[in-house]
Amino acid sequence: MEFCKGELVVCTAGREKERLMCVMAFDEKYVYLCDGKERKLVSPKRKNPKHVKKTGEQISDIMCSTDRALRKALSKEV
């Protein structure tokens, strides 16, 4: 599964189940997610790509620059 920075996903497993989050980084094993509230930009959640579902939406890099901007962008998408 291919991801890109700023892509919005919904978690399908774990404590974050059914929570909308934004992809901050990714590698061959994990995807790193933030929501600006529970998971800030300084400590993203590492998650197995099998446990997230793509929404098809994406936000700009400017909206991913601060926790406040990220929270605002995610609240508009809900």
N, C-alpha and C positions, 0 to 999 in steps of 0.2 A: 504494500500500500504506500503510495507516494503522498507526502505532506509538504506544505510550504508554510513559511512564517506568516502569521496573521490569519491563518485559516481557522474557522470556527468549527468546533466538534462538540459532541455530547458524549459524556462518559456513560458507559453501559455496565460498569462493574466497580465495586469498591465503595468507599465512603462518599465519593463524589458522584455516585450513580444519578443519572438524569440531570446533571449540572452542565450548563453551557460554559465552555472554556475555550481559550485561544492558544494555538500552537506557537510557542516561542522558539523552539529548536527541535531538531530530530537527528537521529543517527540510525544505523542499521538495526538496532535492537529496541530502542525506546523513542517515545515522543515526550517532549517536555511542555507542560501546560500551565497556564496562569489564568486567574480570573480577576486579579486586582484586589480581592477582598480576603478570602481565605488563603489563597496562594498568590503571594506577591511576586513581582518581577525578580527580586533578588533570590528567591527560593522556589523555583518552579517545581511542579509535581512531575515526577518521572513515571510514565505509564506505558504499559505494553500496547502497541498499536491495535491488537486484537480487541482491546477493551474500550475503544472509542469508535464513534460513528460520525462520519463527515456530514455536515449540514449543507455543503455547497456554497456557503457564504464565506466572505473574506473581508477583513478590515485592513486599512492602510497601515503603513509603518508608523505614521505619526500617531495613530490611535493606540499603538502598542508601546509608545515611548514612556509613559508614566502609568502608575497604578490608577490614578484618578481618571485619566483618559480611557483606559481599558475598561474600567467599571461603567463609564458612561456609554461606551460603544456596545458593551454586552447588554446593558439595560435597554437600549434601543432595539436590539435584535430579538428580544424576548417577546 
